[in-house]
């Protein structure tokens, strides 16, 4: 990988390597500190037309006019080696994108096009859709942080069928756009990863999207952080999960979710038939397909309004689940009942309880340890939980024993009042000495990271 060096120079040194086909130059990042005006773009494009060694070209942050974007587009039409590009800054706009993607349409090797934060509106989305529709090699499209709106998603929808990864974070998409994406999920048999974080989908949008998830045969990851889908949206998604067995990663952090939504999700994990009084109505209720327990491996629920009761229900469901391994409950209210249920979930390998205000109840983790709890947990995050010295001391003394949480490799405990005491460093050193295979992270310089 070559990085454009700082110093305000142009690209002559890079052009020379590209022209002679330097085999070691397969990935090129041109720093914003490099000169990259019309003359430099023209030289680079001339070299890349015939180059067959460069695979990745990143010149993000550089201002491109429609003219220079057109030069790059013409180069892409001729190039036969590039698989990934990220070009221009937030002033590229619809006009620049139109010139650039004309080359994308004619290119036969590109697999990833990154247009994050390029000032694109729904007009630009239309030109992107025209360029990628039916594109045989393109697998990943990044359009995050552009003002696409629902209209932009509507225009993109027919072109999404062959993509594997789609990133639409922060694109001002609402419930109508979610409905378009639901249709795309029904029709797209390749889409594996969909990122919709930071869009105002609302509960209606979450419910609409769930209909697409229900019918999807390929979606593996769904990212919905900060989308406002609420309890209703999660409940609908939970029902969809009982039919989308391939979906293993769900992020619904900061979505205004409470115990009601989590309760329905718990049912999807452990008892997908819950709430169906007449099993004979299965064909009508589930459109001819019987539900199966959700197969989630990773679940992100951080920064919602889930109480200990909701955590308890989720923990009980996980005791019957053989799949959920990574659970993030940061920023929710976890108490002793929830802790006990979570500790008995033998499949759990990673648990984040960052900023859950455990306080005095952190000592209850010790009782969970003594009951052979957290038996397969490899990473436990207790950062920022207002845990005082005596409670943290009990935790550190407990983990010194090899048979306590025997699989534990990382314990993250920073950001607690206990860490401010004079004796805390000594307690940590003692625990590390007794159990050298355990990484205890409590300072910024430690390998583990909280939150």
PAMAR-717477 format. One line per field, with one value per residue (C-alpha): x, y, z; residue in three letters. Coordinates in nm, 3 decimals. Last residue first. Example, Ala and Ser with C-alpha at 12.3 -4.5 7.8 and 13.67 -1.06 7.14 Angstrom:
c1 <- 1.367:1.230
c2 <- -0.106:-0.450
c3 <- 0.714:0.780
tilum <- SER:ALA
END
This chain:
c1 <- -1.786:-1.458:-1.141:-0.899:-0.528:-0.452:-0.325:-0.660:-0.659:-0.883:-0.814:-0.766:-0.633:-0.669:-0.411:-0.185:-0.435:-0.277:-0.032:-0.306:-0.526:-0.242:-0.161:-0.526:-0.542:-0.216:-0.351:-0.663:-0.487:-0.479:-0.845:-0.948:-1.021:-1.294:-1.485:-1.547:-1.434:-1.229:-1.338:-1.278:-1.223:-1.075:-0.988:-1.274:-1.319:-1.292:-1.558:-1.435:-1.240:-0.906:-0.958:-0.819:-1.154:-1.314:-1.060:-1.108:-1.487:-1.475:-1.232:-1.471:-1.748:-1.525:-1.381:-1.696:-1.870:-2.030:-2.088:-1.856:-1.686:-1.812:-1.718:-1.693:-1.502:-1.457:-1.791:-1.820:-1.906:-2.067:-2.221:-2.074:-2.286:-1.979:-1.943:-2.306:-2.247:-1.948:-2.161:-2.381:-2.098:-2.176:-2.513:-2.363:-2.324:-2.472:-2.535:-2.549:-2.271:-2.092:-2.257:-2.102:-2.117:-1.911:-1.918:-2.280:-2.363:-2.402:-2.678:-2.678:-2.491:-2.755:-3.031:-2.840:-2.749:-3.108:-3.230:-2.948:-3.007:-2.937:-3.073:-2.958:-2.659:-2.459:-2.662:-2.434:-2.472:-2.233:-2.291:-2.657:-2.681:-2.789:-3.092:-3.281:-3.074:-3.091:-3.465:-3.415:-3.156:-3.390:-3.669:-3.432:-3.301:-3.659:-3.725:-3.394:-3.514:-3.462:-3.477:-3.226:-2.859:-2.715:-2.921:-2.663:-2.727:-2.467:-2.519:-2.889:-3.051:-3.415:-3.619:-3.819:-4.148:-4.373:-4.408:-4.754:-4.812:-4.717:-5.051:-5.266:-5.064:-5.021:-5.394:-5.412:-5.175:-5.461:-5.351:-5.048:-4.896:-4.571:-4.500:-4.153:-4.047:-3.681:-3.524:-3.847:-3.997:-3.701:-3.752:-4.114:-4.006:-3.738:-4.004:-4.218:-3.923:-3.820:-3.677:-3.617:-3.385:-3.045:-2.900:-3.094:-2.797:-2.879:-2.629:-2.722:-2.976:-2.964:-3.272:-3.496:-3.831:-3.826:-3.639:-3.947:-4.140:-3.860:-3.854:-4.221:-4.163:-3.857:-4.062:-4.340:-4.099:-3.921:-3.801:-3.631:-3.343:-3.050:-2.873:-3.046:-2.769:-2.893:-2.643:-2.697:-2.951:-2.962:-3.306:-3.510:-3.886:-3.924:-3.654:-3.870:-4.173:-3.951:-3.862:-4.224:-4.239:-3.917:-4.041:-4.365:-4.179:-3.965:-3.721:-3.543:-3.199:-2.889:-2.801:-2.934:-2.661:-2.765:-2.531:-2.600:-2.779:-2.754:-3.115:-3.244:-3.615:-3.771:-3.500:-3.559:-3.928:-3.835:-3.593:-3.879:-4.087:-3.795:-3.780:-4.143:-4.070:-3.791:-3.446:-3.237:-2.917:-2.738:-2.618:-2.707:-2.442:-2.530:-2.339:-2.397:-2.535:-2.700:-3.062:-2.995:-3.066:-3.446:-3.443:-3.213:-3.487:-3.708:-3.406:-3.344:-3.708:-3.700:-3.416:-3.076:-2.908:-2.567:-2.412:-2.360:-2.369:-2.143:-2.206:-2.060:-2.084:-2.019:-1.902:-2.209:-2.363:-2.733:-2.832:-2.513:-2.499:-2.870:-2.903:-2.611:-2.769:-3.097:-2.919:-2.755:-3.093:-3.197:-2.915:-2.538:-2.304:-2.016:-2.039:-1.978:-1.939:-1.751:-1.775:-1.677:-1.649:-1.514:-1.394:-1.619:-1.618:-1.869:-2.124:-1.848:-1.734:-2.073:-2.053:-1.796:-1.966:-2.304:-2.130:-1.974:-2.309:-2.487:-2.241:-1.864:-1.860:-1.855:-1.517:-1.383:-1.294:-1.331:-1.260:-1.237:-1.179:-0.939:-0.775:-0.932:-0.920:-1.084:-1.425:-1.263:-1.032:-1.330:-1.492:-1.174:-1.162:-1.533:-1.467:-1.202:-1.460:-1.742:-1.499:-1.322:-1.208:-0.991:-1.118:-1.124:-0.851:-0.858:-0.769:-0.764:-0.658:-0.354:-0.159:-0.304:-0.220:-0.328:-0.583:-0.424:-0.127:-0.341:-0.582:-0.301:-0.163:-0.507:-0.586:-0.258:-0.319:-0.680:-0.596:-0.466:-0.188:-0.114:-0.219:-0.549:-0.351:-0.360:-0.418:-0.302:-0.343:-0.175:0.165:0.409:0.371:0.512:0.343:0.591:0.323:0.186:0.527:0.588:0.237:0.302:0.622:0.449:0.154:0.182:0.370:0.209:0.441:0.277:0.331:0.062:0.028:0.132:0.000
c2 <- 0.085:-0.015:-0.094:-0.374:-0.331:-0.103:0.249:0.412:0.248:-0.027:-0.335:-0.675:-0.926:-1.274:-1.536:-1.423:-1.528:-1.491:-1.225:-1.034:-1.041:-0.910:-0.636:-0.530:-0.509:-0.309:-0.063:-0.023:0.059:0.436:0.460:0.620:0.287:0.213:0.518:0.334:0.444:0.132:-0.226:-0.428:-0.801:-0.989:-1.360:-1.526:-1.895:-2.021:-1.784:-1.879:-2.206:-2.027:-1.829:-1.478:-1.383:-1.377:-1.144:-0.893:-0.899:-0.864:-0.572:-0.409:-0.420:-0.287:-0.003:0.151:0.061:0.360:0.147:0.318:0.008:-0.340:-0.509:-0.890:-1.077:-1.455:-1.563:-1.942:-2.013:-1.675:-1.833:-2.123:-2.033:-1.871:-1.642:-1.535:-1.459:-1.248:-1.065:-0.966:-0.736:-0.520:-0.462:-0.181:0.034:-0.141:0.186:0.019:0.240:-0.042:-0.381:-0.547:-0.926:-1.152:-1.534:-1.626:-1.993:-2.088:-1.841:-1.881:-1.553:-1.365:-1.489:-1.396:-1.053:-0.976:-1.062:-0.860:-0.542:-0.404:-0.062:0.015:0.219:-0.074:-0.390:-0.541:-0.917:-1.144:-1.521:-1.569:-1.912:-2.207:-2.045:-2.185:-2.002:-1.703:-1.679:-1.654:-1.381:-1.183:-1.202:-1.093:-0.805:-0.687:-0.699:-0.526:-0.232:-0.156:0.209:0.200:0.302:-0.034:-0.313:-0.474:-0.843:-1.075:-1.446:-1.425:-1.748:-1.664:-1.966:-2.125:-2.012:-2.234:-2.122:-2.121:-1.747:-1.725:-1.639:-1.806:-2.127:-2.129:-2.100:-2.463:-2.369:-2.174:-1.952:-1.804:-1.572:-1.763:-1.986:-1.832:-1.957:-1.903:-1.635:-1.496:-1.490:-1.289:-1.043:-1.001:-0.928:-0.689:-0.485:-0.456:-0.395:-0.073:0.038:0.404:0.308:0.390:0.050:-0.175:-0.366:-0.714:-0.975:-1.340:-1.313:-1.651:-1.780:-1.511:-1.671:-1.636:-1.311:-1.157:-1.187:-1.012:-0.743:-0.671:-0.650:-0.430:-0.182:-0.171:-0.128:0.170:0.204:0.533:0.491:0.544:0.214:0.010:-0.218:-0.542:-0.821:-1.161:-1.078:-1.359:-1.518:-1.207:-1.260:-1.173:-0.905:-0.728:-0.727:-0.609:-0.298:-0.182:-0.232:-0.039:0.238:0.268:0.271:0.563:0.544:0.867:0.758:0.739:0.375:0.218:-0.033:-0.342:-0.643:-0.965:-0.855:-1.138:-1.245:-0.890:-0.896:-0.924:-0.709:-0.444:-0.431:-0.375:-0.106:0.077:0.053:0.189:0.487:0.558:0.532:0.786:0.813:1.123:0.959:0.912:0.558:0.417:0.144:-0.144:-0.474:-0.773:-0.587:-0.770:-0.659:-0.301:-0.121:-0.129:0.042:0.334:0.570:0.496:0.539:0.884:0.979:0.873:1.116:1.103:1.376:1.206:1.074:0.713:0.622:0.316:0.053:-0.298:-0.587:-0.441:-0.709:-0.770:-0.423:-0.488:-0.147:0.022:0.324:0.401:0.377:0.614:0.867:0.857:0.881:1.200:1.361:1.229:1.432:1.377:1.604:1.354:1.231:0.862:0.778:0.449:0.219:-0.143:-0.437:-0.262:-0.498:-0.445:-0.066:0.087:0.185:0.304:0.541:0.709:0.702:0.980:1.234:1.202:1.209:1.545:1.698:1.550:1.692:1.661:1.932:1.678:1.549:1.348:0.983:0.643:0.348:-0.032:-0.312:-0.143:-0.374:-0.328:0.050:0.194:0.303:0.394:0.639:0.809:0.848:0.992:1.251:1.324:1.388:1.634:1.817:1.798:1.961:1.749:1.870:1.616:1.470:1.113:1.015:0.639:0.400:0.024:-0.255:-0.109:-0.366:-0.350:0.008:0.103:0.373:0.431:0.631:0.870:0.907:1.005:1.265:1.420:1.425:1.603:1.869:1.931:1.962:1.706:1.869:1.640:1.739:1.556:1.234:1.010:0.652:0.390:0.012:-0.240:-0.075:-0.360:-0.473:-0.141:-0.112:0.122:0.389:0.337:0.392:0.710:0.837:0.798:1.003:1.267:1.303:1.663:1.810:1.977:1.825:1.507:1.175:0.999:0.661:0.344:0.000
c3 <- 2.587:2.748:2.560:2.644:2.562:2.862:2.792:2.869:3.211:3.352:3.142:3.305:3.051:3.203:3.105:3.392:3.660:4.003:3.882:3.704:4.015:4.231:3.982:3.977:4.356:4.367:4.112:4.324:4.650:4.610:4.515:4.184:4.009:4.261:4.139:3.810:3.463:3.393:3.459:3.141:3.199:2.901:2.879:3.069:2.973:3.331:3.470:3.818:3.804:3.775:4.094:4.071:3.921:4.266:4.424:4.144:4.178:4.557:4.524:4.279:4.539:4.817:4.602:4.459:4.133:3.959:3.647:3.398:3.257:3.351:3.020:3.021:2.749:2.718:2.865:2.858:3.223:3.288:3.599:3.792:4.097:4.256:3.954:3.983:4.352:4.246:3.990:4.283:4.395:4.093:4.259:4.467:4.156:3.854:3.673:3.330:3.191:3.006:3.056:2.750:2.738:2.511:2.505:2.584:2.504:2.870:2.945:3.325:3.380:3.180:3.410:3.723:3.587:3.493:3.840:4.003:3.809:3.458:3.360:3.004:2.882:2.752:2.687:2.419:2.372:2.177:2.170:2.078:1.906:2.119:2.276:2.574:2.834:2.601:2.656:3.031:2.980:2.754:3.008:3.285:3.075:3.026:3.400:3.474:3.270:2.900:2.798:2.509:2.499:2.392:2.240:2.007:1.937:1.780:1.708:1.618:1.500:1.576:1.682:1.398:1.247:1.036:0.676:0.512:0.530:0.895:1.053:0.786:0.772:1.148:1.220:1.329:1.611:1.766:2.053:1.879:2.137:2.176:1.876:1.824:2.168:2.262:2.044:1.899:2.247:2.375:2.088:2.191:2.549:2.424:2.244:2.555:2.789:2.621:2.285:2.205:1.915:2.068:1.972:1.737:1.595:1.464:1.344:1.266:0.983:0.800:0.985:0.838:0.929:1.309:1.260:1.098:1.425:1.609:1.342:1.404:1.777:1.719:1.514:1.772:2.062:1.907:1.546:1.630:1.381:1.617:1.541:1.270:1.138:0.983:0.913:0.745:0.471:0.210:0.189:0.265:0.295:0.664:0.638:0.379:0.606:0.892:0.689:0.702:1.079:1.129:0.903:1.096:1.428:1.311:1.015:1.110:0.975:1.194:1.118:0.798:0.720:0.519:0.491:0.299:-0.019:-0.274:-0.340:-0.381:-0.468:-0.123:0.029:-0.238:-0.148:0.216:0.100:-0.070:0.249:0.450:0.213:0.294:0.668:0.664:0.507:0.581:0.447:0.781:0.717:0.376:0.341:0.109:0.099:-0.131:-0.433:-0.724:-0.675:-0.567:-0.894:-0.879:-0.535:-0.613:-0.732:-0.432:-0.204:-0.348:-0.300:0.064:0.132:-0.044:0.161:0.173:0.492:0.382:0.013:0.023:-0.245:-0.225:-0.469:-0.814:-1.061:-1.282:-1.296:-1.372:-1.247:-1.130:-1.360:-1.383:-1.006:-0.957:-1.195:-1.001:-0.668:-0.790:-0.832:-0.489:-0.336:-0.326:-0.130:-0.135:0.224:0.150:-0.219:-0.182:-0.484:-0.421:-0.663:-0.972:-1.245:-1.550:-1.589:-1.829:-1.563:-1.332:-1.605:-1.618:-1.241:-1.232:-1.458:-1.282:-0.944:-1.028:-1.122:-0.820:-0.571:-0.552:-0.283:0.003:-0.114:-0.407:-0.473:-0.306:-0.536:-0.509:-0.762:-1.004:-1.259:-1.603:-1.656:-1.968:-1.835:-1.505:-1.684:-1.849:-1.508:-1.362:-1.637:-1.584:-1.215:-1.328:-1.541:-1.286:-1.043:-0.785:-0.444:-0.265:0.062:-0.066:-0.309:-0.251:-0.534:-0.474:-0.711:-0.888:-1.094:-1.447:-1.550:-1.903:-1.823:-1.485:-1.611:-1.815:-1.522:-1.286:-1.524:-1.584:-1.213:-1.142:-1.409:-1.299:-0.932:-0.686:-0.487:-0.196:0.157:0.110:0.112:-0.195:-0.080:-0.331:-0.309:-0.543:-0.575:-0.516:-0.878:-1.008:-1.347:-1.513:-1.555:-1.203:-1.045:-1.248:-1.174:-0.801:-0.818:-1.033:-0.794:-0.678:-0.386:-0.086:0.171:0.293:0.122:-0.079:0.086:-0.090:0.000
tilum <- UNK:UNK:UNK:UNK:UNK:UNK:UNK:UNK:UNK:UNK:UNK:UNK:UNK:UNK:UNK:UNK:UNK:UNK:UNK:UNK:UNK:UNK:UNK:UNK:UNK:UNK:UNK:UNK:UNK:UNK:UNK:UNK:UNK:UNK:UNK:UNK:UNK:UNK:UNK:UNK:UNK:UNK:UNK:UNK:UNK:UNK:UNK:UNK:UNK:UNK:UNK:UNK:UNK:UNK:UNK:UNK:UNK:UNK:UNK:UNK:UNK:UNK:UNK:UNK:UNK:UNK:UNK:UNK:UNK:UNK:UNK:UNK:UNK:UNK:UNK:UNK:UNK:UNK:UNK:UNK:UNK:UNK:UNK:UNK:UNK:UNK:UNK:UNK:UNK:UNK:UNK:UNK:UNK:UNK:UNK:UNK:UNK:UNK:UNK:UNK:UNK:UNK:UNK:UNK:UNK:UNK:UNK:UNK:UNK:UNK:UNK:UNK:UNK:UNK:UNK:UNK:UNK:UNK:UNK:UNK:UNK:UNK:UNK:UNK:UNK:UNK:UNK:UNK:UNK:UNK:UNK:UNK:UNK:UNK:UNK:UNK:UNK:UNK:UNK:UNK:UNK:UNK:UNK:UNK:UNK:UNK:UNK:UNK:UNK:UNK:UNK:UNK:UNK:UNK:UNK:UNK:UNK:UNK:UNK:UNK:UNK:UNK:UNK:UNK:UNK:UNK:UNK:UNK:UNK:UNK:UNK:UNK:UNK:UNK:UNK:UNK:UNK:UNK:UNK:UNK:UNK:UNK:UNK:UNK:UNK:UNK:UNK:UNK:UNK:UNK:UNK:UNK:UNK:UNK:UNK:UNK:UNK:UNK:UNK:UNK:UNK:UNK:UNK:UNK:UNK:UNK:UNK:UNK:UNK:UNK:UNK:UNK:UNK:UNK:UNK:UNK:UNK:UNK:UNK:UNK:UNK:UNK:UNK:UNK:UNK:UNK:UNK:UNK:UNK:UNK:UNK:UNK:UNK:UNK:UNK:UNK:UNK:UNK:UNK:UNK:UNK:UNK:UNK:UNK:UNK:UNK:UNK:UNK:UNK:UNK:UNK:UNK:UNK:UNK:UNK:UNK:UNK:UNK:UNK:UNK:UNK:UNK:UNK:UNK:UNK:UNK:UNK:UNK:UNK:UNK:UNK:UNK:UNK:UNK:UNK:UNK:UNK:UNK:UNK:UNK:UNK:UNK:UNK:UNK:UNK:UNK:UNK:UNK:UNK:UNK:UNK:UNK:UNK:UNK:UNK:UNK:UNK:UNK:UNK:UNK:UNK:UNK:UNK:UNK:UNK:UNK:UNK:UNK:UNK:UNK:UNK:UNK:UNK:UNK:UNK:UNK:UNK:UNK:UNK:UNK:UNK:UNK:UNK:UNK:UNK:UNK:UNK:UNK:UNK:UNK:UNK:UNK:UNK:UNK:UNK:UNK:UNK:UNK:UNK:UNK:UNK:UNK:UNK:UNK:UNK:UNK:UNK:UNK:UNK:UNK:UNK:UNK:UNK:UNK:UNK:UNK:UNK:UNK:UNK:UNK:UNK:UNK:UNK:UNK:UNK:UNK:UNK:UNK:UNK:UNK:UNK:UNK:UNK:UNK:UNK:UNK:UNK:UNK:UNK:UNK:UNK:UNK:UNK:UNK:UNK:UNK:UNK:UNK:UNK:UNK:UNK:UNK:UNK:UNK:UNK:UNK:UNK:UNK:UNK:UNK:UNK:UNK:UNK:UNK:UNK:UNK:UNK:UNK:UNK:UNK:UNK:UNK:UNK:UNK:UNK:UNK:UNK:UNK:UNK:UNK:UNK:UNK:UNK:UNK:UNK:UNK:UNK:UNK:UNK:UNK:UNK:UNK:UNK:UNK:UNK:UNK:UNK:UNK:UNK:UNK:UNK:UNK:UNK:UNK:UNK:UNK:UNK:UNK:UNK:UNK:UNK
END
